[in-house]
Amino acid sequence: MRARVVYDTNYGNTRTIAEVIATELGGGTTTLNVADVTEASLDGVDVLVVGSPINGWRPTEKIQAWLRALPAGSLTGVRAAAFDTRIKLFIHGDAAAKISHGLHAAGATIVAKPQGFVVVGTEGPLAPGETGKAGAWAAFIGSELRATA
Ligand SMILES: Cc1cc2nc3c(=O)[nH]c(=O)nc-3n(C[C@H](O)[C@H](O)[C@H](O)COP(=O)(O)O)c2cc1C
């Protein structure tokens, strides 16, 4: 398995979640800021987790642009999942589901339901328990990967 967690972040909270997920997935899983993604970044990657803060009810512009640029079928054979960070508002919008849709559109097999993680304010910090929730979500992804290997 070659797994990678691609994320965007404004204040570091989404990076923290990305790092928890990478640690839990293990096996040398690496994190990569979407700003540093190159054409070669997904070479040989067969597990891809993507995360973004919700900005204006949707993923960040950088994540949206990257997803739009993925050629159709380029993620065929890749197992994937998406998450976002968000403020606990009555109407907070969604980024994870939109990312998941984009990954599926590029050919990926989605192995877990999109997941949101809550921050206390715009700049964070993450709400109590959210890193633990991220570890549990990643553990679920790991079990799905083993079950469908
Ligand atoms: C420009 C901007 C727009 C935002 N829009 C939303 C939103 O629509 N819904 C929401 O729940 N949070 C929104 N937020 C709060 C972000 O979700 C929060 O800043 C983010 O989760 C923090 O993660 P980060 O440290 O990785 O950037 C917004 C934040 C910014 C800066």
The ligand as an SDF file (V2000), in Angstrom:
LIG
                    3D

 31 33  0  0  0  0  0  0  0  0999 V2000
  -12.9620   32.4880    4.2830 C   0  0  0  0  0  0  0  0  0  0  0  0
  -13.5120   31.4550    5.2190 C   0  0  0  0  0  0  0  0  0  0  0  0
  -14.7610   30.8870    4.9630 C   0  0  0  0  0  0  0  0  0  0  0  0
  -15.2950   29.9290    5.8340 C   0  0  0  0  0  0  0  0  0  0  0  0
  -16.5190   29.3690    5.5530 N   0  0  0  0  0  0  0  0  0  0  0  0
  -16.9950   28.3850    6.3680 C   0  0  0  0  0  0  0  0  0  0  0  0
  -18.2300   27.7230    6.0740 C   0  0  0  0  0  0  0  0  0  0  0  0
  -18.8940   27.9890    5.0830 O   0  0  0  0  0  0  0  0  0  0  0  0
  -18.6730   26.7540    6.9130 N   0  0  0  0  0  0  0  0  0  0  0  0
  -17.9510   26.3890    8.0420 C   0  0  0  0  0  0  0  0  0  0  0  0
  -18.3870   25.4800    8.7520 O   0  0  0  0  0  0  0  0  0  0  0  0
  -16.7760   26.9790    8.3410 N   0  0  0  0  0  0  0  0  0  0  0  0
  -16.2820   27.9610    7.5400 C   0  0  0  0  0  0  0  0  0  0  0  0
  -15.0820   28.5680    7.8260 N   0  0  0  0  0  0  0  0  0  0  0  0
  -14.3460   28.1130    9.0100 C   0  0  0  0  0  0  0  0  0  0  0  0
  -13.3580   27.0490    8.5900 C   0  0  0  0  0  0  0  0  0  0  0  0
  -14.0300   25.8340    8.4360 O   0  0  0  0  0  0  0  0  0  0  0  0
  -12.2170   26.9450    9.6170 C   0  0  0  0  0  0  0  0  0  0  0  0
  -11.4800   28.1460    9.5440 O   0  0  0  0  0  0  0  0  0  0  0  0
  -11.3310   25.7620    9.2880 C   0  0  0  0  0  0  0  0  0  0  0  0
  -11.9870   24.5570    9.5710 O   0  0  0  0  0  0  0  0  0  0  0  0
  -10.0540   25.7940   10.0400 C   0  0  0  0  0  0  0  0  0  0  0  0
   -9.2180   24.8300    9.4330 O   0  0  0  0  0  0  0  0  0  0  0  0
   -7.7690   25.2200    8.9430 P   0  0  0  0  0  0  0  0  0  0  0  0
   -7.0110   25.6450   10.1690 O   0  0  0  0  0  0  0  0  0  0  0  0
   -7.2170   23.9590    8.3590 O   0  0  0  0  0  0  0  0  0  0  0  0
   -7.8790   26.3160    7.9320 O   0  0  0  0  0  0  0  0  0  0  0  0
  -14.5520   29.5220    6.9900 C   0  0  0  0  0  0  0  0  0  0  0  0
  -13.2890   30.0800    7.2210 C   0  0  0  0  0  0  0  0  0  0  0  0
  -12.7680   31.0350    6.3630 C   0  0  0  0  0  0  0  0  0  0  0  0
  -11.4040   31.6160    6.6510 C   0  0  0  0  0  0  0  0  0  0  0  0
  1  2  1  0
  2  3  1  0
  2 30  2  0
  3  4  2  0
  4  5  1  0
  4 28  1  0
  5  6  2  0
  6  7  1  0
  6 13  1  0
  7  8  2  0
  7  9  1  0
  9 10  1  0
 10 11  2  0
 10 12  1  0
 12 13  2  0
 13 14  1  0
 14 15  1  0
 14 28  1  0
 15 16  1  0
 16 17  1  0
 16 18  1  0
 18 19  1  0
 18 20  1  0
 20 21  1  0
 20 22  1  0
 22 23  1  0
 23 24  1  0
 24 25  2  0
 24 26  1  0
 24 27  1  0
 28 29  2  0
 29 30  1  0
 30 31  1  0
M  END
$$$$
